[in-house]
Amino acid sequence: MTTVAQLTDFSDRLSPMVVKELRQGLRTRLFGGVMLALHALLVLITLMTASSTGGQARGLMDGLVSFTLCLIFPLCGFSALAGEMQANTMDMLVLTRLSTWRIVFGKWAAIIVQSLLVTISVVPYLVARYVFGGSELGADLVSLFQQWMISIVLTAAVVALSTQKHFWLRALILGLPLVITVFGSFAQIIIGIMGRATFSSGVQPQFLGYVSAVAVTAWLVFALLSFGASRIAPASSMLPVRKRLVNLAALIVLSGLAWWVDPVGLVGVMMMVLVVASLDAMTDDVNNIPSLYLPFYQRGFVGRLVSWFLAPGWMHGFLYSLLLFGVCSGLLLWLRGGGDAARLWLLGGCLWQMALFGHILAIQRRGEYLGAFFAGLCIQLLLTFLTVLVVNVSKFKTDLEWVACVMPWNAFGAPSKPFVGQWSYFQVGVMLSTLWPIFLTLPALLAFLRTRTARRQARQFALSSHE
């Protein structure tokens, strides 16, 4: 009796979105071409390493791998979601009962699995380099793993921004960071935010440094993918609440790890988490839907109080950002003194000023907050340059020095430069940065007024359910 071998395929436990995208990705000419070209070049470089004792061949190999993992594969997600929206297939994906998070995650997972295959295929060349060139195999493997982590973070960023329909906007937002990544500096900032602890002496600090790098990577991937998922989620989605809770937990956990591993890096970790969390929260769309507020009003006074900071909508995100920056600045003031606390608050002033410019530009364009924020950043940088130019070129330089203090970025550039009497540029800039959240309160109040009907109906539903 003959037995028939059963054909096996991907497990049903895998997300169908991952299976679909991975099948299509592995069949593309891009993946096959990149794999063949990379290995052909690596063979030549390995032969060069075997015949030479210099480090030029090793540097060429590292640069080639970094270019492939940190530029080519992330760019594969450049039109991942924009293509679905332009082809009008997003509604069909939603009808399959896949959540927006699973759709975005599937797009991202398919690309990082391909990059993982390429990463694993590079390991034999590292072994050959160790045999021929005498390099440290352990350090090379750790460096390769860090490059793959950088790749998955950049891929998440590209996939998240692919929700923007405008090609030029995606190109502008992604162009500069990816160019900097090619030279390695931006990549080291993302994953090596606790880098000094990673190279510390001793097993425990080194292990905790690796744990911190993995934790930062995992949080960044979640934050970026959630950012993209919220852009294609239905208006009644509560995803912004989950995002803000996770970002709050990440702020607590990563700050604790930074304080334990290397207290000097605490300020940098707080700045990174606060920037990502604030930009995400202050770009949420405003929807006048009672179901967004009903879960909060059903929990009484505490729920209503929490809704001011966690409810969907950029005006609640602004209060959420203001609360996080205020608490973290107060904590740094208690732990490290006024200098670090002032720098953190000044960073908040930069974000709130950019948000003010963005929301002024988007006052008649609901749902276009990300593009307006980018335009606000451009306006902010232009005004910063113009104020510096006016102060340095004008004949009335001494009378116009106060103009430079209006832009928060100028205070970062001249922290100890004297201004008036006992006050420095930095101190005046920190005090003026308090004005920007006050100015931002006006458009936030207008957004609150637009949701007044939804909040009133949610309160009535909550009262009727208790009766």
C-alpha positions, 0 to 999 in steps of 0.5 A: 500500500503506497502512502501519499505525501501530504503537501505542506504550506505555511502554517495556518497560525501565521497571519494570512497577510504575512503569508501573502506578502512573503510569497509575493516578495520572495518571487520578485526579481528585486529579492533574487537580484539583490541576493545574487548581486550581494553574494557575488560581491561578497565572494570577491571581497572575501577573496580580497580579504584572503589575499590582503591583511588590510582593513579596506576589504573588511570595511567594504564588506561591512558597508555593502551589508549595511547598504543592503539591509539599511537602505534597499530592504527598507525602501521595499516598503515605500509604497506598501500601503499607498499602493493598496490605497491607490489600487482601491484594495484596502477595503477588500483587505478590511472585509477579510476581518483583518485589523489594520494593525495586522495589515501593517504588521504583515507588510512589515513582517514580509520585508524583515523576513527577507532581510533576515534571510539575507542576514543569515546568508552573510554569516559564512562570509564572516566566518571566512573573514575570521579565518583569513583576516583574523577578525573577531567573529563574536564582534562581527556577529553582534554587529551584523545583528545590530545592522538587522535591528536597524533594518527592521526599525527603518522598515517599520518607519517606511511602512508606516509613512507609506500610508501617505498617498502623496509620493513627494511627501513620502520622499521628502520625509524619508529622504534625509534620514535614509541618506544619513543612515547610509553613512551610519550616524542615524542608525547608531542613534536609533539602536545605540541610544545606550551604546556606551553601556553596551561597550562597558567593561563587565558582563552585567553592564554589557548584557543590560546594554544589549537588553536595552538595545533590543527593548528600544528596537521592539518599542520603536517597531511597535510605535511606528507600525501603530502610527501607520495602522492608526492612519488607515484605521476606521474613525471609531478605532481606539488604537490611539489609546493603546498607543499612548499607554504603550508609549507611557510604559516604554517611557517608564521601562526604558528610563529605568533601564537607562538609569540602571545601566548608564545614568548619563544616557537617561536624558537621551532616552527620555528625549527619544521616547517623548519625541516619538510619543508626542509627534504620534499623539499630536497628529491624531485626527479629530472624530466626532463619534460618541463611541470614542468617549463612551468607554471613559464616561462609563468609568465615572469621574476617573474615566472622564479625567483620563479621557483628557489625556488618552482619548483619540484626537490631537487635542488630547494628545497635546495634553498627553504630551504636556503632561509627559514633558512636565512630569519628566522635567520635574523628575530630572530636576529632582535627580539631575538638576536644572540643566537637564530638566531645562533642556528637556522642556526646551525640546518640548517647546520645539515640538509645540512650536512645530505643532502650532505651525502645523495646526495653523496650516491644517485648520481647514484640512482634517486628517492631513496633520502629518503633512502639515507637521512636516510643513511646520517643521520646514517653517520652523527651520526657516525661521530659525535660520532667518533669525540667526541671519538677522541677528548676525548681519543687521547693524542693530545686532545688539537691539535684535538679539532677543529675536534669536531667543524666540526660536527654541532651536537657537537656545540649544545652539548657544546655551552659555552665551550671555544675553541680559544681565545674569540671563543667558540665551538658554535661560531666556529660550527656556522661559519663552518656550513656555509660551508655545503650549499656551498659544497651542491651547487656542486651536486645541480648544477649537478642536474640543468644541468640535467634539462637544456633541460626541462627548455629550452623547457619550455622557448620556449613554453612560448615565442611561446604562447605569440606570 
